[in-house]
Amino acid sequence: MFGFSLRPRKPSPAATAKERLQILLAHERAGGASPEFLPLLQRDILEVVRRHMEIDGEQVEVKIERGDELSSLEINIELPGASKIKAKAG
Amino acid sequence: MFGFSLRPRKPSPAATAKERLQILLAHERAGGASPEFLPLLQRDILEVVRRHMEIDGEQVEVKIERGDELSSLEINIELPGASKIKAKAG
């Protein structure tokens, strides 16, 4: 139904040394007429993530793919570690 | 490296009758010590999406999976159509 699907897999112990956050966005358009808003969402979503976690620009990797009917955006964030995560609840 | 990967595929004409947005989040933790912030991110991200698109609560489907090392969140949004997308640039 959508452009990509969730495939959780158990990470190996070596791969879990750092905190990581991955955000994937897929926008499926009807006819390709709507504005390209994924880049706008990217900026806003990173802003939202920063509310909860301390992240540096260098730790953020963004890949964007544009198509007529499907555009996708992948944001990979390496986090400094559990200790620096802001536990702002509510 | 991460819990899921992007697998773009060409949607069939029948599947593109509506606008859709899918957001996937995967949080990989080092040791499982950090707070569960995906539900907080979910709320904030939906807020951000609403800035750009008109969406109703019923059109939003959320799936969350919690694990010791990997938590994931899937948000599927059916959009009312290209005509109602707010083209707020900048």
Backbone of each chain as ProteinMPNN parsed JSONL, in Angstrom:
{"seq_chain_A": "MFGFSLRPRKPSPAATAKERLQILLAHERAGGASPEFLPLLQRDILEVVRRHMEIDGEQVEVKIERGDELSSLEINIELPGASKIKAKAG", "coords_chain_A": {"N_chain_A": [[0.83, -1.199, 0.0], [1.896, 1.261, 0.852], [4.944, 3.074, 0.167], [7.152, 1.974, 1.496], [7.957, -0.575, 3.882], [7.778, -1.631, 7.287], [10.425, -3.26, 8.726], [11.385, -4.733, 11.266], [14.365, -5.754, 12.84], [16.416, -7.711, 14.944], [18.993, -5.98, 16.395], [22.568, -6.472, 16.225], [24.84, -7.007, 19.027], [27.156, -5.401, 18.67], [26.206, -3.416, 17.045], [24.661, -1.858, 18.643], [25.98, -0.017, 20.15], [25.679, 2.69, 20.083], [23.156, 5.248, 20.375], [20.505, 5.461, 18.118], [18.42, 7.059, 15.748], [15.996, 6.615, 13.354], [14.186, 8.06, 10.776], [11.682, 7.702, 8.495], [10.006, 8.914, 5.697], [7.299, 8.711, 3.519], [5.674, 9.92, 0.736], [2.861, 9.606, -1.023], [1.474, 10.546, -3.945], [-1.565, 11.687, -5.528], [-1.605, 11.75, -8.695], [0.485, 13.487, -8.856], [0.312, 16.232, -8.455], [0.484, 17.77, -6.188], [2.182, 19.988, -3.853], [5.713, 19.8, -3.171], [6.342, 18.803, -0.192], [7.949, 17.421, 1.508], [10.68, 18.259, 2.025], [10.128, 20.465, 3.654], [8.822, 19.262, 5.776], [10.936, 17.749, 6.704], [12.671, 19.65, 7.869], [11.015, 20.641, 9.92], [10.517, 18.326, 11.39], [13.037, 17.599, 12.293], [13.457, 19.7, 13.995], [11.555, 19.137, 15.926], [12.572, 16.711, 16.908], [14.885, 17.646, 18.087], [13.843, 18.888, 20.289], [13.598, 16.859, 22.053], [15.965, 15.467, 22.106], [19.521, 15.835, 22.237], [21.098, 16.791, 19.458], [23.628, 17.003, 16.928], [24.371, 18.802, 13.926], [26.14, 17.415, 12.258], [25.634, 14.817, 12.814], [23.436, 14.108, 11.532], [21.97, 12.547, 8.82], [20.619, 12.86, 5.676], [18.513, 11.581, 3.188], [16.94, 12.07, 0.146], [14.377, 11.182, -2.099], [12.871, 11.794, -5.115], [9.916, 11.321, -6.903], [7.453, 10.96, -9.528], [5.041, 10.017, -8.5], [5.624, 9.064, -6.005], [7.397, 10.259, -3.303], [10.216, 10.102, -1.203], [11.776, 10.336, 1.985], [14.576, 10.046, 3.998], [15.802, 10.094, 7.187], [18.592, 9.823, 9.104], [19.804, 9.629, 12.324], [22.481, 9.945, 14.496], [22.814, 9.534, 17.854], [24.085, 11.148, 20.814], [24.143, 9.457, 22.98], [22.552, 7.611, 25.624], [22.613, 9.046, 28.005], [22.453, 11.711, 27.4], [19.985, 12.228, 26.468], [17.154, 14.181, 26.527], [14.787, 13.91, 28.912], [12.107, 14.936, 28.51], [9.017, 14.799, 29.439], [5.484, 14.635, 28.681]], "CA_chain_A": [[0.0, 0.0, 0.0], [2.782, 2.407, 0.879], [6.215, 2.908, -0.516], [8.074, 1.094, 2.186], [7.328, -1.267, 5.0], [8.573, -1.765, 8.504], [11.029, -4.576, 8.86], [12.253, -4.738, 12.442], [15.229, -6.91, 13.046], [17.202, -7.633, 16.168], [20.34, -5.51, 16.091], [23.64, -7.217, 16.872], [25.387, -6.228, 20.149], [28.097, -4.398, 18.172], [25.483, -2.324, 16.396], [23.863, -1.112, 19.612], [26.861, 0.787, 20.992], [25.191, 4.064, 20.065], [21.739, 5.5, 20.163], [20.207, 5.884, 16.755], [17.019, 7.3, 15.415], [15.769, 6.67, 11.913], [12.855, 8.541, 10.408], [11.399, 7.538, 7.073], [8.741, 9.505, 5.265], [6.932, 8.433, 2.129], [4.506, 10.696, 0.335], [2.295, 9.068, -2.254], [0.594, 11.592, -4.461], [-2.559, 11.326, -6.535], [-1.428, 12.507, -9.924], [1.723, 14.271, -8.827], [0.011, 17.647, -8.569], [0.626, 18.483, -4.924], [3.507, 20.564, -3.637], [6.75, 18.99, -2.535], [6.451, 19.325, 1.165], [8.86, 16.617, 2.33], [11.79, 19.058, 2.575], [9.612, 21.296, 4.743], [8.601, 18.347, 6.893], [12.256, 17.377, 7.209], [13.142, 20.713, 8.755], [10.139, 20.699, 11.083], [10.661, 17.108, 12.185], [14.324, 17.694, 12.989], [13.219, 20.661, 15.071], [10.8, 18.394, 16.935], [13.488, 15.746, 17.524], [15.797, 18.421, 18.937], [13.165, 19.184, 21.557], [13.699, 15.704, 22.931], [17.309, 14.916, 22.121], [20.597, 16.728, 21.81], [21.742, 16.289, 18.236], [24.437, 17.943, 16.161], [24.129, 18.744, 12.488], [26.985, 16.414, 11.593], [25.136, 13.483, 13.109], [22.188, 13.91, 10.793], [22.165, 12.19, 7.413], [19.305, 12.924, 5.031], [18.443, 11.162, 1.788], [15.614, 12.353, -0.397], [14.141, 10.656, -3.447], [11.654, 12.384, -5.665], [9.334, 10.657, -8.066], [6.182, 11.555, -9.956], [3.935, 9.6, -7.631], [6.103, 8.757, -4.659], [8.641, 10.871, -2.848], [10.563, 9.585, 0.111], [12.801, 11.057, 2.729], [15.136, 9.201, 5.051], [16.646, 10.86, 8.109], [19.296, 8.972, 10.068], [20.419, 10.467, 13.353], [23.291, 9.279, 15.528], [22.615, 10.295, 19.086], [25.294, 11.109, 21.637], [24.075, 8.427, 24.015], [21.355, 7.639, 26.471], [22.742, 9.997, 29.105], [22.173, 13.084, 26.986], [18.619, 12.378, 25.988], [16.323, 14.984, 27.427], [13.563, 13.172, 29.241], [11.007, 15.881, 28.675], [7.736, 14.103, 29.261], [4.249, 15.413, 28.705]], "C_chain_A": [[0.871, 1.259, 0.0], [4.117, 2.068, 0.253], [7.205, 2.016, 0.201], [7.371, 0.455, 3.367], [8.322, -1.453, 6.139], [9.129, -3.182, 8.596], [11.942, -4.629, 10.074], [13.138, -5.97, 12.478], [16.057, -6.658, 14.303], [18.603, -7.118, 15.84], [21.394, -6.349, 16.828], [24.201, -6.377, 18.022], [26.337, -5.123, 19.684], [27.378, -3.188, 17.596], [24.731, -1.448, 17.389], [24.715, -0.249, 20.526], [26.384, 2.236, 21.083], [23.68, 4.1, 19.962], [21.545, 5.94, 18.728], [18.722, 6.111, 16.596], [16.918, 7.381, 13.901], [14.337, 7.104, 11.646], [12.705, 8.398, 8.902], [10.053, 8.171, 6.768], [8.5, 9.116, 3.819], [5.65, 9.185, 1.825], [4.044, 10.202, -1.023], [1.264, 10.06, -2.753], [-0.389, 11.054, -5.497], [-2.37, 12.218, -7.745], [-0.22, 13.429, -9.958], [1.513, 15.77, -8.849], [0.326, 18.448, -7.302], [2.053, 18.987, -4.705], [4.452, 19.592, -2.935], [6.948, 19.485, -1.105], [7.388, 18.5, 2.042], [10.059, 17.418, 2.857], [11.355, 19.969, 3.722], [9.395, 20.447, 5.991], [9.934, 17.955, 7.542], [12.751, 18.385, 8.239], [12.333, 20.733, 10.061], [10.339, 19.495, 12.0], [11.994, 17.118, 12.941], [14.22, 18.65, 14.179], [12.541, 19.969, 16.259], [11.716, 17.393, 17.672], [14.441, 16.457, 18.488], [15.167, 18.827, 20.26], [13.406, 18.076, 22.574], [15.121, 15.18, 23.097], [18.313, 15.956, 21.695], [21.259, 16.126, 20.582], [22.525, 17.397, 17.548], [24.137, 17.749, 14.687], [24.903, 17.631, 11.804], [26.453, 15.0, 11.797], [23.871, 13.153, 12.333], [22.476, 13.66, 9.318], [20.782, 12.138, 6.761], [19.408, 12.463, 3.578], [17.039, 11.448, 1.288], [15.523, 11.777, -1.811], [12.827, 11.204, -3.946], [11.192, 11.608, -6.889], [8.018, 11.32, -8.408], [5.064, 11.247, -8.968], [4.356, 9.367, -6.191], [7.411, 9.482, -4.382], [8.949, 10.306, -1.48], [11.757, 10.32, 0.683], [13.258, 10.158, 3.856], [16.047, 10.069, 5.902], [17.274, 9.883, 9.093], [20.046, 9.85, 11.048], [21.211, 9.602, 14.323], [23.202, 10.139, 16.779], [23.82, 10.125, 19.999], [25.27, 10.042, 22.727], [22.911, 8.658, 24.947], [21.406, 8.756, 27.51], [22.326, 11.406, 28.697], [20.756, 13.287, 26.465], [17.795, 13.137, 27.031], [15.015, 14.25, 27.683], [12.428, 14.144, 29.531], [9.69, 15.175, 28.412], [6.6, 15.113, 29.187], [4.06, 16.412, 27.634]], "O_chain_A": [[0.619, 2.2, -0.752], [4.378, 0.929, -0.136], [8.022, 1.362, -0.446], [6.309, 0.909, 3.792], [9.538, -1.43, 5.949], [8.388, -4.164, 8.548], [13.162, -4.574, 9.923], [12.701, -7.082, 12.182], [16.348, -5.516, 14.657], [19.328, -7.761, 15.081], [21.139, -6.867, 17.915], [24.059, -5.154, 18.006], [26.326, -4.026, 20.242], [27.885, -2.068, 17.654], [24.214, -0.397, 17.011], [24.239, 0.208, 21.565], [26.664, 2.922, 22.065], [23.026, 3.148, 19.535], [22.342, 6.71, 18.193], [17.891, 5.451, 17.219], [17.659, 8.119, 13.253], [13.395, 6.568, 12.23], [13.515, 8.918, 8.135], [9.083, 7.981, 7.501], [9.408, 9.187, 2.991], [4.669, 9.096, 2.563], [4.734, 10.354, -2.032], [0.297, 10.371, -2.058], [-0.099, 10.111, -6.232], [-2.918, 13.319, -7.806], [0.057, 14.07, -10.971], [2.421, 16.516, -9.216], [0.422, 19.675, -7.352], [3.004, 18.477, -5.297], [4.03, 18.692, -2.209], [7.644, 20.471, -0.864], [7.601, 18.845, 3.204], [10.42, 17.271, 4.025], [12.124, 20.214, 4.651], [9.733, 20.849, 7.105], [10.039, 17.846, 8.763], [13.189, 18.022, 9.331], [12.892, 20.828, 11.154], [10.332, 19.624, 13.224], [12.063, 16.693, 14.094], [14.822, 18.426, 15.229], [12.896, 20.182, 17.418], [11.642, 17.25, 18.892], [14.761, 15.941, 19.559], [15.87, 19.08, 21.238], [13.419, 18.309, 23.783], [15.444, 14.533, 24.093], [18.012, 16.846, 20.899], [21.9, 15.078, 20.659], [22.141, 18.566, 17.579], [23.709, 16.679, 14.256], [24.398, 16.981, 10.888], [26.786, 14.091, 11.037], [23.311, 12.064, 12.458], [23.138, 14.458, 8.655], [19.886, 11.448, 7.247], [20.286, 12.905, 2.836], [16.059, 11.099, 1.945], [16.459, 11.874, -2.604], [11.797, 11.092, -3.281], [11.976, 11.288, -7.782], [7.524, 12.156, -7.651], [4.248, 12.11, -8.644], [3.543, 9.461, -5.272], [8.392, 9.343, -5.113], [8.041, 10.06, -0.685], [12.611, 10.842, -0.033], [12.447, 9.581, 4.58], [16.964, 10.707, 5.384], [16.567, 9.195, 9.829], [20.83, 10.712, 10.651], [20.684, 8.649, 14.898], [23.487, 11.336, 16.745], [24.494, 9.095, 19.97], [26.305, 9.763, 23.333], [22.365, 9.757, 25.039], [20.38, 9.341, 27.856], [21.899, 12.201, 29.534], [20.381, 14.391, 26.071], [17.749, 12.792, 28.212], [14.237, 14.007, 26.761], [11.868, 14.175, 30.627], [9.306, 14.983, 27.259], [6.738, 16.273, 29.575], [3.038, 17.098, 27.603]]}, "seq_chain_B": "MFGFSLRPRKPSPAATAKERLQILLAHERAGGASPEFLPLLQRDILEVVRRHMEIDGEQVEVKIERGDELSSLEINIELPGASKIKAKAG", "coords_chain_B": {"N_chain_B": [[21.937, -1.676, 9.536], [20.055, 0.01, 10.728], [16.711, -0.428, 12.069], [14.784, -0.701, 10.076], [14.441, -0.544, 6.526], [14.42, 1.509, 3.6], [12.22, 0.84, 1.041], [11.448, 1.656, -1.804], [8.742, 1.362, -4.062], [7.086, 1.222, -7.187], [3.91, 2.486, -7.164], [0.726, 0.988, -7.992], [-1.646, 2.131, -10.495], [-4.257, 2.049, -9.398], [-3.745, 2.228, -6.715], [-3.012, 4.807, -6.313], [-5.026, 6.602, -6.042], [-5.572, 8.16, -3.868], [-4.062, 10.631, -1.723], [-1.316, 9.86, 0.247], [0.507, 9.608, 3.271], [3.276, 8.263, 4.815], [4.9, 7.683, 7.81], [7.717, 6.505, 9.352], [9.321, 5.587, 12.308], [12.267, 4.634, 13.922], [13.834, 3.738, 16.846], [16.852, 3.068, 18.122], [18.307, 1.794, 20.878], [21.061, 2.159, 23.169], [21.563, -0.181, 25.236], [19.097, 0.064, 26.34], [18.381, 2.003, 28.177], [17.401, 4.545, 27.899], [14.765, 7.063, 27.904], [11.389, 6.403, 26.824], [10.633, 7.917, 24.092], [9.291, 7.912, 21.731], [6.382, 7.945, 21.647], [5.998, 10.611, 22.381], [7.262, 11.949, 20.311], [5.607, 11.142, 18.255], [3.209, 12.574, 18.712], [4.157, 15.197, 18.417], [5.116, 15.153, 15.795], [2.826, 14.651, 14.302], [1.547, 17.03, 14.761], [3.212, 18.753, 13.385], [2.845, 17.804, 10.766], [0.234, 18.519, 10.388], [0.498, 21.228, 10.084], [1.103, 21.482, 7.471], [-0.704, 19.98, 6.028], [-4.186, 19.208, 5.68], [-5.545, 17.155, 7.947], [-7.622, 14.601, 9.326], [-8.453, 13.129, 12.478], [-9.418, 10.512, 12.212], [-8.246, 9.603, 9.974], [-5.759, 8.876, 10.558], [-3.498, 6.378, 11.315], [-1.871, 4.582, 13.72], [0.877, 2.598, 14.641], [2.654, 1.054, 17.188], [5.68, -0.386, 18.295], [7.356, -1.863, 20.896], [10.554, -2.585, 22.091], [13.384, -4.032, 23.871], [15.769, -3.05, 22.838], [15.136, -1.885, 20.463], [12.71, 0.314, 19.397], [9.785, 0.963, 17.541], [7.78, 3.041, 15.453], [4.947, 3.553, 13.559], [3.288, 5.624, 11.382], [0.473, 6.089, 9.559], [-1.084, 8.039, 7.204], [-4.002, 9.056, 5.662], [-4.689, 11.288, 3.165], [-6.794, 14.064, 2.326], [-6.65, 14.738, -0.337], [-4.958, 16.185, -3.173], [-5.797, 18.785, -3.603], [-6.392, 19.892, -1.171], [-4.108, 20.21, 0.197], [-2.027, 22.244, 2.059], [-0.089, 24.618, 0.693], [2.212, 25.733, 2.106], [5.008, 27.307, 1.853], [8.51, 27.77, 2.66]], "CA_chain_B": [[22.342, -0.757, 10.608], [18.858, 0.401, 11.445], [15.675, -1.436, 12.177], [14.076, -0.946, 8.829], [15.075, 0.118, 5.391], [13.536, 2.105, 2.616], [12.055, 0.013, -0.15], [10.462, 2.285, -2.69], [8.252, 0.602, -5.21], [6.125, 1.945, -8.019], [2.534, 2.093, -6.823], [-0.151, 0.73, -9.13], [-2.586, 3.253, -10.698], [-5.384, 1.942, -8.465], [-3.304, 2.572, -5.363], [-2.641, 6.209, -6.214], [-6.236, 7.413, -6.089], [-5.547, 9.088, -2.753], [-2.786, 11.069, -1.188], [-0.966, 9.159, 1.475], [1.792, 9.917, 3.88], [3.67, 7.271, 5.807], [6.061, 8.08, 8.604], [8.231, 5.416, 10.183], [10.388, 5.985, 13.215], [12.895, 3.542, 14.649], [14.761, 4.229, 17.852], [17.724, 1.99, 18.562], [18.897, 2.269, 22.122], [22.263, 1.505, 23.685], [21.344, -0.73, 26.572], [17.695, 0.169, 26.729], [18.256, 2.828, 29.377], [16.841, 5.87, 27.636], [13.306, 7.148, 28.025], [10.561, 6.102, 25.645], [10.174, 9.205, 23.605], [8.554, 7.795, 20.467], [5.011, 8.473, 21.743], [6.058, 12.076, 22.4], [7.576, 12.342, 18.941], [4.398, 10.899, 17.464], [2.31, 13.712, 18.895], [4.778, 16.394, 17.847], [5.228, 15.015, 14.338], [1.481, 14.839, 13.735], [1.317, 18.468, 14.843], [3.995, 19.322, 12.293], [2.204, 17.432, 9.506], [-0.993, 19.324, 10.304], [0.861, 22.563, 9.612], [1.229, 21.459, 6.008], [-1.813, 19.275, 5.388], [-5.405, 19.073, 6.466], [-5.833, 15.753, 8.232], [-8.562, 14.313, 10.402], [-7.988, 12.079, 13.381], [-9.804, 9.171, 11.744], [-7.413, 9.213, 8.833], [-4.423, 8.589, 11.057], [-3.361, 5.049, 11.889], [-0.566, 4.529, 14.373], [1.281, 1.317, 15.224], [3.896, 1.205, 17.936], [6.262, -1.635, 18.781], [8.401, -1.56, 21.869], [11.476, -3.66, 22.419], [14.455, -3.616, 24.768], [16.809, -2.295, 22.135], [14.588, -1.18, 19.303], [11.286, 0.636, 19.388], [9.426, 1.554, 16.263], [6.49, 3.711, 15.39], [4.512, 3.692, 12.171], [2.128, 6.511, 11.263], [-0.076, 6.105, 8.202], [-2.064, 9.119, 7.095], [-4.71, 9.215, 4.383], [-4.907, 12.716, 2.992], [-8.038, 14.306, 1.601], [-6.432, 14.977, -1.774], [-3.957, 17.202, -3.491], [-6.363, 20.128, -3.594], [-6.491, 20.448, 0.184], [-2.796, 20.348, 0.816], [-1.631, 23.639, 2.23], [1.238, 24.806, 0.104], [2.931, 26.741, 2.875], [6.449, 27.164, 1.607], [9.428, 28.636, 3.42]], "C_chain_B": [[21.129, -0.322, 11.431], [17.796, -0.689, 11.379], [14.897, -1.694, 10.905], [14.749, -0.182, 7.708], [14.024, 0.556, 4.38], [13.44, 1.193, 1.401], [11.036, 0.625, -1.091], [10.005, 1.337, -3.786], [7.202, 1.452, -5.934], [4.705, 1.542, -7.624], [1.703, 1.866, -8.082], [-1.11, 1.9, -9.293], [-3.747, 3.229, -9.696], [-4.997, 2.409, -7.065], [-3.025, 4.061, -5.2], [-3.848, 7.147, -6.269], [-6.257, 8.452, -4.976], [-4.13, 9.511, -2.434], [-2.52, 10.283, 0.089], [0.39, 9.629, 1.967], [2.09, 8.838, 4.907], [4.922, 7.761, 6.507], [6.471, 6.896, 9.471], [9.35, 5.959, 11.055], [10.954, 4.739, 13.867], [13.919, 4.131, 15.598], [15.548, 3.051, 18.391], [18.473, 2.488, 19.794], [20.133, 1.473, 22.523], [21.981, 1.034, 25.103], [19.927, -0.596, 27.089], [17.438, 1.082, 27.916], [17.511, 4.14, 29.144], [15.315, 5.878, 27.694], [12.599, 6.844, 26.704], [10.01, 7.407, 25.096], [9.405, 9.112, 22.288], [7.106, 8.284, 20.566], [4.973, 10.002, 21.786], [6.328, 12.608, 20.99], [6.359, 12.208, 18.038], [3.455, 12.108, 17.503], [2.866, 14.96, 18.195], [4.834, 16.338, 16.322], [3.868, 15.191, 13.672], [1.11, 16.324, 13.726], [1.983, 19.171, 13.655], [3.326, 19.035, 10.938], [0.947, 18.276, 9.291], [-0.721, 20.764, 9.873], [0.823, 22.619, 8.087], [0.024, 20.838, 5.31], [-3.024, 19.244, 6.302], [-5.682, 17.6, 6.701], [-6.816, 15.638, 9.398], [-8.006, 13.174, 11.244], [-8.267, 10.678, 12.861], [-8.91, 8.673, 10.62], [-6.001, 8.821, 9.261], [-4.407, 7.236, 11.759], [-1.951, 4.948, 12.471], [-0.313, 3.135, 14.933], [2.59, 1.539, 15.959], [4.373, -0.166, 18.401], [7.404, -1.3, 19.711], [9.256, -2.789, 22.129], [12.564, -3.134, 23.331], [15.452, -2.698, 24.066], [16.28, -1.461, 20.983], [13.092, -0.947, 19.484], [10.961, 1.26, 18.044], [7.993, 2.055, 16.28], [6.154, 3.914, 13.92], [3.263, 4.557, 12.16], [1.692, 6.512, 9.804], [-1.195, 7.13, 8.131], [-2.688, 9.125, 5.701], [-5.073, 10.686, 4.259], [-6.116, 12.954, 2.097], [-7.861, 14.542, 0.103], [-5.53, 16.158, -2.009], [-4.499, 18.617, -3.307], [-6.371, 20.754, -2.201], [-5.145, 20.581, 0.89], [-2.403, 21.818, 0.873], [-0.212, 23.815, 1.702], [1.967, 25.948, 0.811], [4.428, 26.535, 2.693], [7.225, 28.057, 2.575], [9.454, 28.48, 4.848]], "O_chain_B": [[21.172, -0.292, 12.661], [17.966, -1.72, 10.728], [14.404, -2.801, 10.69], [15.542, 0.729, 7.949], [12.909, 0.036, 4.33], [14.452, 0.822, 0.807], [9.895, 0.168, -1.168], [10.807, 0.6, -4.361], [6.53, 2.289, -5.331], [4.342, 0.372, -7.741], [1.953, 2.484, -9.117], [-1.372, 2.606, -8.319], [-4.165, 4.278, -9.205], [-5.833, 2.925, -6.322], [-2.822, 4.535, -4.082], [-3.7, 8.344, -6.514], [-6.882, 9.504, -5.116], [-3.152, 8.864, -2.807], [-3.42, 10.078, 0.904], [1.278, 9.99, 1.195], [1.26, 8.535, 5.764], [5.879, 8.199, 5.869], [5.664, 6.358, 10.228], [10.217, 6.698, 10.589], [10.2, 3.877, 14.318], [14.767, 4.928, 15.198], [14.997, 2.154, 19.03], [19.185, 3.491, 19.737], [20.236, 0.276, 22.254], [22.15, 1.791, 26.059], [19.603, -1.096, 28.167], [16.412, 0.965, 28.586], [17.044, 4.77, 30.093], [14.665, 4.842, 27.553], [13.159, 7.015, 25.621], [9.017, 7.93, 25.602], [8.919, 10.125, 21.784], [6.637, 8.974, 19.661], [4.03, 10.617, 21.289], [5.713, 13.575, 20.541], [6.113, 13.047, 17.171], [2.979, 12.587, 16.474], [2.153, 15.671, 17.488], [4.626, 17.344, 15.645], [3.765, 15.803, 12.609], [0.448, 16.807, 12.808], [1.403, 20.05, 13.018], [3.252, 19.91, 10.076], [0.638, 18.69, 8.173], [-1.611, 21.438, 9.357], [0.549, 23.662, 7.493], [-0.242, 21.129, 4.144], [-2.905, 19.252, 7.527], [-6.016, 16.872, 5.767], [-6.832, 16.46, 10.314], [-7.199, 12.369, 10.78], [-7.46, 9.767, 13.042], [-8.831, 7.474, 10.353], [-5.159, 8.48, 8.43], [-5.194, 6.981, 12.671], [-0.964, 5.202, 11.781], [-1.166, 2.56, 15.609], [3.522, 2.139, 15.422], [3.58, -0.998, 18.843], [8.309, -0.545, 19.357], [8.746, -3.886, 22.356], [12.665, -1.926, 23.546], [15.913, -1.706, 24.63], [16.887, -0.469, 20.578], [12.319, -1.881, 19.695], [11.769, 1.997, 17.478], [7.133, 1.561, 17.01], [6.98, 4.388, 13.141], [2.289, 4.256, 12.851], [2.459, 6.894, 8.92], [-2.142, 7.083, 8.915], [-1.986, 9.191, 4.692], [-5.696, 11.257, 5.154], [-6.422, 12.146, 1.221], [-8.842, 14.543, -0.641], [-5.362, 17.019, -1.146], [-3.772, 19.528, -2.912], [-6.359, 21.976, -2.057], [-5.071, 21.015, 2.039], [-2.442, 22.532, -0.128], [0.736, 23.224, 2.218], [2.292, 26.973, 0.213], [5.025, 25.668, 3.331], [6.676, 28.959, 3.208], [10.202, 29.178, 5.532]]}, "name": "protein", "num_of_chains": 2, "seq": "MFGFSLRPRKPSPAATAKERLQILLAHERAGGASPEFLPLLQRDILEVVRRHMEIDGEQVEVKIERGDELSSLEINIELPGASKIKAKAGMFGFSLRPRKPSPAATAKERLQILLAHERAGGASPEFLPLLQRDILEVVRRHMEIDGEQVEVKIERGDELSSLEINIELPGASKIKAKAG"}
